[in-house]
Amino acid sequence: KSLAAQALSGDSASGGGAPGNNSGSGQGSGGDGSNTTGNNSNTQTTSTPHIGLIGGYGIVPDQDRSNLKTEAHIPPLLGVAPLGPVPLSKHHQFQYSMLEAACQHLPHPSDSERLRPYLPRNPCNTPPHYPQVPPQGNDTIDFFTKLSTETLFFVFYYMEGTKAQYLAAKALKKQSWRFHTKYMMWFQRHEEPKVVTDEYEQGTYIYFDYEKWGQRKKEGFTFEYRFLEDRDLN
């Protein structure tokens, strides 16, 4: 008990003996004893709650302690940056942009799968002496540079959207062929151009006609550079 409660208990004990003595002494004394008892009873009914100190919350009665929260809620932003948002540095902005780009090109589960065996598009029975599987290294630029020019044109026009078309175009560029995006044909200089400007060049060219499937000669042709497909096929 606290000191205040012990003091109140002592007063109650002393006040309790007085009525016994007063009752034995007569009416006058008994009247005084009743008054004393009344005073003691009033003092006993006035109870002082036990008080204590809970860290950071001040003096709180016992019955209110259970309703108190002993945890403080701190917003996540203040936990990370107590002084408020701070602008990102150039290095952090670059890392953030690279992270955004990486999220746009996530690896596909099939990237980790093993290569499947070759499956022909149009299977047909061939003699045993005929090659049954594609030659090794057929998907490399070294293999395509060994093919004839006509074969490269065939691969480019009839295997659209494949890696073979890409390799065929790369091999044709190594042979100084240039693709015209307007006519969708491959051109090659037959001789040095007679006129050269910043926008075009004019001279005699050899081009491959895919409709008649053959090479043709064109004199006085103006090759505008805006129709030149000049992407670097690495």
Backbone as CSV, one residue per row, in Angstrom:
resi,resn,N_x,N_y,N_z,CA_x,CA_y,CA_z,C_x,C_y,C_z
1,LYS,0.841,-1.186,0.000,0.000,0.000,0.000,0.877,1.238,0.000
2,SER,0.299,2.338,-0.473,1.015,3.601,-0.449,0.963,4.211,0.941
3,LEU,1.759,5.252,1.158,1.796,5.912,2.457,0.452,6.525,2.798
4,ALA,-0.257,7.072,1.830,-1.575,7.682,2.097,-2.561,6.643,2.554
5,ALA,-2.541,5.420,1.917,-3.479,4.357,2.304,-3.168,3.855,3.703
6,GLN,-1.830,3.715,4.034,-1.470,3.262,5.378,-1.922,4.271,6.437
7,ALA,-1.823,5.558,6.119,-2.247,6.583,7.075,-3.739,6.524,7.319
8,LEU,-4.512,6.278,6.262,-5.962,6.175,6.401,-6.344,4.949,7.216
9,SER,-5.611,3.837,7.023,-5.897,2.619,7.795,-5.634,2.840,9.265
10,GLY,-4.599,3.542,9.620,-4.296,3.825,11.026,-5.362,4.690,11.673
11,ASP,-5.910,5.680,10.962,-6.961,6.539,11.497,-8.222,5.747,11.751
12,SER,-8.524,4.790,10.850,-9.725,3.969,11.009,-9.612,3.096,12.242
13,ALA,-8.428,2.555,12.507,-8.245,1.689,13.685,-8.421,2.478,14.973
14,SER,-7.853,3.672,15.053,-7.988,4.490,16.264,-9.406,4.977,16.452
15,GLY,-10.084,5.315,15.368,-11.455,5.783,15.458,-12.398,4.664,15.843
16,GLY,-12.094,3.389,15.503,-12.973,2.267,15.809,-13.044,1.964,17.321
17,GLY,-11.984,2.225,18.076,-11.990,1.954,19.530,-12.758,3.002,20.313
18,ALA,-12.856,4.197,19.791,-13.528,5.282,20.523,-14.991,4.999,20.766
19,PRO,-15.777,4.454,19.855,-17.194,4.209,20.139,-17.384,3.207,21.248
20,GLY,-16.521,2.197,21.398,-16.650,1.215,22.473,-16.491,1.872,23.835
21,ASN,-15.523,2.715,23.959,-15.296,3.395,25.229,-16.419,4.370,25.520
22,ASN,-16.895,5.066,24.503,-17.954,6.046,24.722,-19.262,5.379,25.104
23,SER,-19.520,4.196,24.523,-20.781,3.525,24.815,-20.832,3.060,26.264
24,GLY,-19.701,2.721,26.874,-19.661,2.272,28.264,-19.744,3.427,29.228
25,SER,-19.502,4.645,28.890,-19.440,5.793,29.790,-20.743,6.523,29.930
26,GLY,-21.729,6.334,29.102,-23.014,7.000,29.288,-23.462,7.668,28.035
27,GLN,-24.661,8.387,28.190,-25.280,8.975,27.021,-24.478,10.123,26.475
28,GLY,-23.964,10.989,27.400,-23.220,12.149,26.879,-22.012,11.745,26.112
29,SER,-21.289,10.823,26.743,-20.078,10.391,26.020,-20.450,9.621,24.776
30,GLY,-21.569,8.860,24.874,-21.992,8.107,23.693,-22.313,9.034,22.546
31,GLY,-22.880,10.208,22.867,-23.148,11.152,21.783,-21.885,11.625,21.132
32,ASP,-20.888,11.866,21.954,-19.613,12.269,21.348,-19.030,11.155,20.511
33,GLY,-19.204,9.883,21.031,-18.633,8.755,20.268,-19.323,8.571,18.945
34,SER,-20.635,8.844,18.883,-21.334,8.690,17.601,-20.844,9.707,16.603
35,ASN,-20.588,10.901,17.126,-20.063,11.906,16.214,-18.698,11.491,15.691
36,THR,-17.883,10.921,16.581,-16.552,10.470,16.122,-16.674,9.367,15.115
37,THR,-17.626,8.447,15.370,-17.810,7.344,14.405,-18.259,7.874,13.065
38,GLY,-19.151,8.865,13.120,-19.593,9.440,11.846,-18.459,10.082,11.094
39,ASN,-17.599,10.748,11.810,-16.457,11.362,11.123,-15.537,10.314,10.529
40,ASN,-15.334,9.203,11.301,-14.447,8.147,10.796,-15.050,7.466,9.583
41,SER,-16.387,7.273,9.632,-17.015,6.620,8.477,-16.909,7.476,7.243
42,ASN,-17.031,8.773,7.416,-16.875,9.654,6.249,-15.464,9.588,5.710
43,THR,-14.519,9.485,6.612,-13.123,9.410,6.144,-12.841,8.113,5.428
44,GLN,-13.436,6.995,5.860,-13.189,5.695,5.223,-13.800,5.611,3.842
45,THR,-14.936,6.235,3.609,-15.588,6.155,2.289,-14.846,6.951,1.246
46,THR,-14.012,7.889,1.651,-13.234,8.671,0.674,-11.940,7.930,0.407
47,SER,-11.935,7.104,-0.662,-10.757,6.278,-0.992,-9.882,7.007,-1.989
48,THR,-8.609,6.929,-1.799,-7.642,7.538,-2.718,-7.103,6.471,-3.659
49,PRO,-7.326,6.564,-4.978,-6.840,5.522,-5.898,-5.334,5.490,-5.937
50,HIS,-4.845,4.264,-6.197,-3.391,4.089,-6.318,-2.935,4.681,-7.641
51,ILE,-1.944,5.480,-7.564,-1.469,6.151,-8.770,-0.051,5.719,-9.052
52,GLY,0.308,5.742,-10.295,1.660,5.358,-10.682,2.096,6.121,-11.915
53,LEU,3.324,5.931,-12.331,3.905,6.645,-13.460,4.238,5.658,-14.559
54,ILE,3.625,5.833,-15.684,3.943,5.018,-16.866,4.745,5.898,-17.812
55,GLY,5.833,5.341,-18.311,6.786,6.144,-19.048,6.165,6.982,-20.150
56,GLY,6.327,8.281,-20.100,5.875,9.160,-21.147,4.418,9.550,-21.076
57,TYR,3.615,8.946,-20.148,2.189,9.233,-20.116,1.754,9.985,-18.843
58,GLY,2.643,10.272,-17.929,2.294,11.002,-16.728,1.667,10.114,-15.675
59,ILE,1.019,10.709,-14.690,0.423,9.972,-13.570,-0.962,9.493,-13.979
60,VAL,-1.182,8.192,-13.923,-2.418,7.596,-14.407,-2.927,6.647,-13.346
61,PRO,-4.232,6.656,-13.024,-4.784,5.694,-12.057,-4.623,4.265,-12.544
62,ASP,-4.679,3.312,-11.559,-4.509,1.898,-11.894,-5.567,1.402,-12.869
63,GLN,-6.833,1.822,-12.656,-7.896,1.273,-13.483,-7.813,1.736,-14.935
64,ASP,-7.034,2.804,-15.217,-6.910,3.297,-16.584,-5.661,2.801,-17.286
65,ARG,-4.822,2.050,-16.584,-3.581,1.599,-17.222,-3.837,0.624,-18.359
66,SER,-4.869,-0.233,-18.208,-5.119,-1.258,-19.226,-5.555,-0.661,-20.552
67,ASN,-6.086,0.553,-20.518,-6.563,1.183,-21.756,-5.483,1.962,-22.485
68,LEU,-4.295,2.048,-21.913,-3.236,2.827,-22.534,-2.482,1.996,-23.565
69,LYS,-1.983,2.642,-24.581,-1.161,2.008,-25.613,0.298,2.289,-25.309
70,THR,1.037,1.246,-25.228,2.460,1.397,-24.915,3.334,1.417,-26.153
71,GLU,2.719,1.455,-27.383,3.485,1.489,-28.627,3.162,2.771,-29.373
72,ALA,4.171,3.353,-29.984,3.997,4.573,-30.772,3.996,4.226,-32.257
73,HIS,3.109,4.832,-33.013,3.019,4.598,-34.458,3.816,5.665,-35.194
74,ILE,4.828,5.243,-35.943,5.662,6.157,-36.715,5.393,5.895,-38.200
75,PRO,4.990,6.886,-38.970,4.776,6.681,-40.411,6.038,6.170,-41.085
76,PRO,5.885,5.293,-42.066,7.090,4.741,-42.732,7.986,5.812,-43.331
77,LEU,7.372,6.880,-43.864,8.186,7.922,-44.476,9.117,8.578,-43.473
78,LEU,8.611,8.807,-42.240,9.465,9.406,-41.218,10.537,8.444,-40.749
79,GLY,10.252,7.145,-40.816,11.274,6.178,-40.437,12.410,6.122,-41.434
80,VAL,12.089,6.322,-42.722,13.132,6.282,-43.765,13.837,7.623,-43.883
81,ALA,13.037,8.689,-43.916,13.596,10.029,-44.070,12.988,10.929,-43.005
82,PRO,13.590,10.996,-41.823,12.997,11.809,-40.745,12.862,13.279,-41.098
83,LEU,13.717,13.788,-41.974,13.671,15.196,-42.344,12.781,15.465,-43.540
84,GLY,12.061,14.443,-44.025,11.182,14.621,-45.164,11.807,14.087,-46.446
85,PRO,11.060,14.074,-47.566,11.582,13.567,-48.845,12.812,14.337,-49.297
86,VAL,13.781,13.594,-49.820,15.022,14.180,-50.323,15.127,13.876,-51.815
87,PRO,15.419,14.859,-52.674,15.543,14.590,-54.119,16.620,13.550,-54.398
88,LEU,16.346,12.687,-55.391,17.301,11.651,-55.762,18.488,12.261,-56.487
89,SER,19.653,11.696,-56.246,20.845,12.126,-56.969,20.819,11.563,-58.386
90,LYS,21.718,12.038,-59.229,21.779,11.553,-60.611,22.094,10.065,-60.661
91,HIS,22.953,9.626,-59.744,23.303,8.203,-59.711,22.095,7.359,-59.341
92,HIS,21.328,7.803,-58.343,20.141,7.060,-57.941,19.059,7.131,-59.003
93,GLN,18.934,8.273,-59.695,17.969,8.372,-60.785,18.322,7.413,-61.914
94,PHE,19.612,7.278,-62.198,20.035,6.333,-63.235,19.723,4.898,-62.831
95,GLN,19.985,4.562,-61.565,19.663,3.221,-61.095,18.162,2.970,-61.143
96,TYR,17.373,3.980,-60.804,15.915,3.816,-60.845,15.426,3.609,-62.274
97,SER,15.984,4.371,-63.230,15.577,4.204,-64.627,15.980,2.830,-65.158
98,MET,17.162,2.334,-64.743,17.581,1.008,-65.177,16.687,-0.071,-64.575
99,LEU,16.261,0.148,-63.338,15.351,-0.804,-62.710,14.007,-0.825,-63.418
100,GLU,13.520,0.349,-63.814,12.261,0.411,-64.551,12.392,-0.304,-65.894
101,ALA,13.530,-0.102,-66.575,13.734,-0.769,-67.866,13.833,-2.279,-67.693
102,ALA,14.473,-2.710,-66.610,14.587,-4.149,-66.371,13.228,-4.777,-66.092
103,CYS,12.355,-4.043,-65.421,11.014,-4.576,-65.138,10.190,-4.711,-66.403
104,GLN,10.523,-3.911,-67.430,9.793,-4.019,-68.690,10.284,-5.166,-69.555
105,HIS,11.428,-5.756,-69.222,11.999,-6.859,-70.013,12.380,-8.000,-69.064
106,LEU,11.393,-8.512,-68.381,11.635,-9.615,-67.466,11.934,-10.895,-68.234
107,PRO,12.794,-11.753,-67.715,13.086,-13.021,-68.405,11.850,-13.912,-68.456
108,HIS,11.722,-14.618,-69.535,10.595,-15.530,-69.728,10.994,-16.919,-69.241
109,PRO,10.063,-17.659,-68.663,10.437,-19.015,-68.200,11.039,-19.894,-69.287
110,SER,10.634,-19.670,-70.529,11.174,-20.499,-71.611,12.643,-20.196,-71.901
111,ASP,13.157,-19.060,-71.380,14.564,-18.733,-71.618,15.504,-19.745,-70.978
112,SER,15.056,-20.412,-69.936,15.891,-21.391,-69.244,15.663,-22.821,-69.729
113,GLU,14.786,-22.989,-70.716,14.527,-24.336,-71.208,15.610,-24.762,-72.198
114,ARG,15.806,-26.037,-72.292,16.774,-26.574,-73.247,16.218,-26.471,-74.660
115,LEU,17.121,-26.355,-75.628,16.701,-26.281,-77.018,16.039,-27.583,-77.447
116,ARG,14.901,-27.427,-78.099,14.194,-28.608,-78.564,14.828,-29.128,-79.856
117,PRO,14.689,-30.389,-80.128,15.251,-30.913,-81.382,14.569,-30.299,-82.597
118,TYR,15.255,-30.386,-83.709,14.742,-29.781,-84.937,13.449,-30.462,-85.374
119,LEU,12.425,-29.651,-85.667,11.151,-30.157,-86.162,10.872,-29.500,-87.508
120,PRO,10.910,-30.259,-88.593,10.669,-29.659,-89.911,9.236,-29.164,-90.049
121,ARG,9.066,-28.084,-90.775,7.731,-27.537,-90.983,6.890,-28.441,-91.881
122,ASN,7.478,-28.910,-92.941,6.777,-29.771,-93.888,7.566,-31.079,-94.034
123,PRO,7.398,-31.993,-93.120,8.175,-33.241,-93.201,7.793,-34.067,-94.423
124,CYS,8.781,-34.675,-95.008,8.564,-35.543,-96.162,9.655,-36.606,-96.173
125,ASN,9.348,-37.711,-96.762,10.305,-38.821,-96.847,11.343,-38.527,-97.921
126,THR,12.589,-38.654,-97.549,13.699,-38.405,-98.471,14.628,-39.615,-98.469
127,PRO,15.414,-39.767,-99.513,16.365,-40.893,-99.556,17.358,-40.814,-98.406
128,PRO,17.901,-41.930,-97.995,18.842,-41.924,-96.850,20.073,-41.069,-97.085
129,HIS,20.515,-40.977,-98.345,21.722,-40.182,-98.600,21.453,-38.677,-98.543
130,TYR,20.195,-38.281,-98.438,19.869,-36.853,-98.337,20.009,-36.417,-96.881
131,PRO,20.534,-35.212,-96.625,20.695,-34.765,-95.230,19.363,-34.774,-94.484
132,GLN,19.372,-35.370,-93.321,18.146,-35.485,-92.534,18.018,-34.390,-91.463
133,VAL,19.095,-33.762,-91.135,19.083,-32.681,-90.145,19.845,-31.494,-90.722
134,PRO,19.557,-30.289,-90.241,20.290,-29.118,-90.744,21.776,-29.227,-90.423
135,PRO,22.614,-28.627,-91.238,24.064,-28.659,-90.963,24.393,-27.885,-89.694
136,GLN,25.479,-28.261,-89.092,25.899,-27.579,-87.865,26.336,-26.152,-88.168
137,GLY,26.029,-25.251,-87.231,26.399,-23.852,-87.406,25.569,-23.111,-88.425
138,ASN,24.377,-23.624,-88.731,23.554,-22.959,-89.751,22.911,-21.676,-89.244
139,ASP,23.081,-21.357,-87.979,22.516,-20.134,-87.425,23.600,-19.123,-87.070
140,THR,24.717,-19.166,-87.782,25.818,-18.231,-87.548,26.083,-17.423,-88.809
141,ILE,26.675,-16.266,-88.636,26.964,-15.408,-89.777,28.049,-16.018,-90.666
142,ASP,28.941,-16.786,-90.074,29.980,-17.434,-90.884,29.369,-18.406,-91.889
143,PHE,28.318,-19.102,-91.476,27.655,-20.027,-92.393,26.973,-19.273,-93.532
144,PHE,26.332,-18.147,-93.232,25.597,-17.412,-94.261,26.522,-16.685,-95.229
145,THR,27.695,-16.300,-94.791,28.623,-15.645,-95.717,29.150,-16.608,-96.780
146,LYS,29.011,-17.901,-96.544,29.454,-18.896,-97.523,28.373,-19.236,-98.544
147,LEU,27.151,-18.746,-98.318,26.053,-19.022,-99.248,26.132,-18.092,-100.454
148,SER,25.507,-18.519,-101.541,25.486,-17.695,-102.747,24.558,-16.497,-102.545
149,THR,24.745,-15.487,-103.398,23.923,-14.282,-103.283,22.458,-14.589,-103.531
150,GLU,22.164,-15.431,-104.504,20.769,-15.767,-104.779,20.125,-16.502,-103.607
151,THR,20.886,-17.367,-102.954,20.359,-18.060,-101.777,20.054,-17.078,-100.665
152,LEU,20.911,-16.070,-100.495,20.656,-15.055,-99.477,19.387,-14.268,-99.783
153,PHE,19.180,-13.943,-101.044,17.944,-13.254,-101.419,16.722,-14.141,-101.155
154,PHE,16.844,-15.423,-101.440,15.723,-16.332,-101.191,15.400,-16.383,-99.692
155,VAL,16.427,-16.501,-98.869,16.209,-16.559,-97.421,15.588,-15.259,-96.935
156,PHE,16.059,-14.123,-97.471,15.557,-12.835,-97.004,14.082,-12.649,-97.338
157,TYR,13.662,-13.022,-98.544,12.294,-12.759,-98.970,11.304,-13.854,-98.571
158,TYR,11.768,-15.077,-98.359,10.848,-16.181,-98.093,10.927,-16.728,-96.667
159,MET,11.797,-16.186,-95.873,11.870,-16.583,-94.463,11.753,-15.343,-93.590
160,GLU,10.680,-14.603,-93.830,10.472,-13.320,-93.154,10.202,-13.515,-91.665
161,GLY,10.792,-12.646,-90.877,10.582,-12.667,-89.438,11.383,-13.716,-88.691
162,THR,12.381,-14.299,-89.306,13.193,-15.319,-88.658,14.620,-14.821,-88.477
163,LYS,15.361,-15.572,-87.701,16.770,-15.238,-87.516,17.540,-15.413,-88.811
164,ALA,17.095,-16.356,-89.637,17.756,-16.576,-90.928,17.646,-15.330,-91.806
165,GLN,16.500,-14.653,-91.782,16.360,-13.428,-92.572,17.327,-12.357,-92.072
166,TYR,17.463,-12.268,-90.766,18.393,-11.293,-90.200,19.833,-11.596,-90.620
167,LEU,20.220,-12.859,-90.556,21.586,-13.228,-90.939,21.805,-13.056,-92.430
168,ALA,20.771,-13.309,-93.230,20.902,-13.110,-94.676,21.105,-11.630,-94.995
169,ALA,20.354,-10.756,-94.338,20.531,-9.319,-94.553,21.919,-8.863,-94.128
170,LYS,22.404,-9.416,-93.033,23.750,-9.054,-92.569,24.814,-9.513,-93.558
171,ALA,24.628,-10.692,-94.127,25.586,-11.193,-95.112,25.537,-10.377,-96.401
172,LEU,24.342,-9.940,-96.817,24.227,-9.109,-98.014,24.901,-7.756,-97.815
173,LYS,24.797,-7.202,-96.623,25.461,-5.924,-96.368,26.973,-6.061,-96.415
174,LYS,27.469,-7.220,-96.035,28.912,-7.447,-96.124,29.375,-7.485,-97.577
175,GLN,28.454,-7.765,-98.500,28.768,-7.780,-99.928,28.429,-6.454,-100.605
176,SER,28.234,-5.395,-99.790,27.985,-4.030,-100.266,26.608,-3.865,-100.899
177,TRP,25.675,-4.725,-100.549,24.288,-4.517,-100.962,23.605,-3.613,-99.937
178,ARG,22.702,-2.729,-100.423,21.970,-1.814,-99.562,20.476,-1.933,-99.869
179,PHE,19.689,-1.931,-98.799,18.247,-2.163,-98.947,17.518,-0.834,-99.112
180,HIS,16.630,-0.767,-100.129,15.825,0.419,-100.409,14.445,0.217,-99.792
181,THR,14.110,1.040,-98.785,12.860,0.829,-98.050,11.629,1.224,-98.855
182,LYS,11.770,1.997,-99.925,10.618,2.377,-100.746,10.287,1.277,-101.754
183,TYR,11.283,0.784,-102.451,11.062,-0.260,-103.455,11.187,-1.668,-102.877
184,MET,11.645,-1.769,-101.627,11.818,-3.069,-100.961,12.733,-3.984,-101.768
185,MET,13.790,-3.404,-102.308,14.758,-4.149,-103.116,16.162,-3.837,-102.640
186,TRP,17.082,-4.723,-103.004,18.490,-4.563,-102.661,19.224,-3.946,-103.846
187,PHE,20.037,-2.912,-103.566,20.799,-2.199,-104.589,22.291,-2.310,-104.277
188,GLN,23.056,-2.281,-105.360,24.518,-2.305,-105.233,25.103,-1.389,-106.299
189,ARG,26.108,-0.617,-105.906,26.741,0.285,-106.874,27.430,-0.511,-107.979
190,HIS,27.110,-0.145,-109.215,27.833,-0.748,-110.348,29.130,-0.004,-110.615
191,GLU,29.147,1.282,-110.281,30.329,2.131,-110.388,30.159,3.273,-109.392
192,GLU,31.166,4.074,-109.273,31.081,5.209,-108.362,30.000,6.182,-108.832
193,PRO,29.187,6.678,-107.934,28.103,7.595,-108.337,28.659,8.866,-108.969
194,LYS,27.915,9.383,-109.922,28.345,10.587,-110.634,27.981,11.853,-109.869
195,VAL,26.923,11.782,-109.106,26.491,12.934,-108.317,26.288,12.468,-106.880
196,VAL,26.869,13.202,-105.949,26.726,12.877,-104.526,26.418,14.161,-103.771
197,THR,25.311,14.161,-103.034,24.933,15.289,-102.195,24.648,14.775,-100.790
198,ASP,24.208,15.683,-99.945,23.864,15.285,-98.576,22.553,14.516,-98.516
199,GLU,21.738,14.608,-99.554,20.420,13.982,-99.529,20.302,12.778,-100.467
200,TYR,21.144,12.687,-101.480,21.030,11.573,-102.433,22.335,11.413,-103.196
201,GLU,22.388,10.307,-103.924,23.476,10.067,-104.877,22.874,9.480,-106.145
202,GLN,23.532,9.749,-107.266,22.992,9.338,-108.570,24.081,8.652,-109.363
203,GLY,23.691,7.539,-110.025,24.656,6.783,-110.812,24.031,5.497,-111.334
204,THR,24.865,4.525,-111.664,24.422,3.234,-112.192,24.460,2.200,-111.070
205,TYR,23.362,1.457,-110.950,23.220,0.484,-109.857,22.754,-0.858,-110.401
206,ILE,23.094,-1.885,-109.644,22.578,-3.226,-109.859,21.567,-3.499,-108.750
207,TYR,20.399,-3.957,-109.111,19.390,-4.261,-108.091,18.818,-5.648,-108.355
208,PHE,18.298,-6.233,-107.302,17.706,-7.567,-107.415,16.198,-7.420,-107.490
209,ASP,15.616,-7.884,-108.609,14.179,-7.820,-108.837,13.556,-9.112,-108.303
210,TYR,12.890,-9.032,-107.170,12.330,-10.241,-106.565,11.076,-10.734,-107.292
211,GLU,10.447,-9.866,-108.111,9.277,-10.304,-108.858,9.672,-11.169,-110.056
212,LYS,10.708,-10.763,-110.748,11.215,-11.557,-111.884,12.388,-12.438,-111.478
213,TRP,12.780,-12.313,-110.263,13.832,-13.121,-109.647,15.113,-13.121,-110.495
214,GLY,15.710,-11.942,-110.470,16.971,-11.801,-111.184,17.559,-10.426,-110.935
215,GLN,18.833,-10.275,-111.261,19.519,-9.010,-111.082,19.343,-8.158,-112.333
216,ARG,19.105,-6.873,-112.133,18.892,-5.929,-113.211,19.845,-4.746,-113.040
217,LYS,20.042,-4.037,-114.144,20.931,-2.876,-114.153,20.102,-1.623,-114.381
218,LYS,20.371,-0.598,-113.578,19.630,0.660,-113.681,20.613,1.815,-113.763
219,GLU,20.575,2.529,-114.909,21.466,3.666,-115.105,20.754,4.963,-114.731
220,GLY,21.533,5.903,-114.228,20.981,7.207,-113.854,19.959,7.114,-112.722
221,PHE,20.132,6.172,-111.846,19.182,6.017,-110.741,19.580,6.938,-109.596
222,THR,18.575,7.582,-109.011,18.803,8.472,-107.869,18.411,7.744,-106.589
223,PHE,19.398,7.502,-105.777,19.176,6.795,-104.503,19.111,7.847,-103.399
224,GLU,17.901,8.098,-102.909,17.724,9.063,-101.825,18.083,8.398,-100.495
225,TYR,18.887,9.098,-99.716,19.376,8.529,-98.462,18.256,8.314,-97.434
226,ARG,17.144,9.022,-97.572,16.052,8.836,-96.615,15.394,7.465,-96.750
227,PHE,15.597,6.810,-97.916,15.069,5.464,-98.128,16.119,4.381,-97.906
228,LEU,17.255,4.779,-97.394,18.331,3.808,-97.149,18.151,3.187,-95.766
229,GLU,18.099,1.887,-95.706,18.024,1.179,-94.446,19.466,1.001,-93.944
230,ASP,19.835,1.839,-92.973,21.240,1.905,-92.566,21.443,1.476,-91.121
231,ARG,20.537,0.635,-90.595,20.733,0.155,-89.225,21.928,-0.786,-89.160
232,ASP,22.643,-0.680,-88.068,23.821,-1.526,-87.865,23.369,-2.877,-87.333
233,LEU,23.500,-3.926,-88.155,23.065,-5.267,-87.770,24.204,-5.992,-87.079
234,ASN,24.307,-5.759,-85.769,25.361,-6.420,-84.993,24.822,-7.693,-84.336
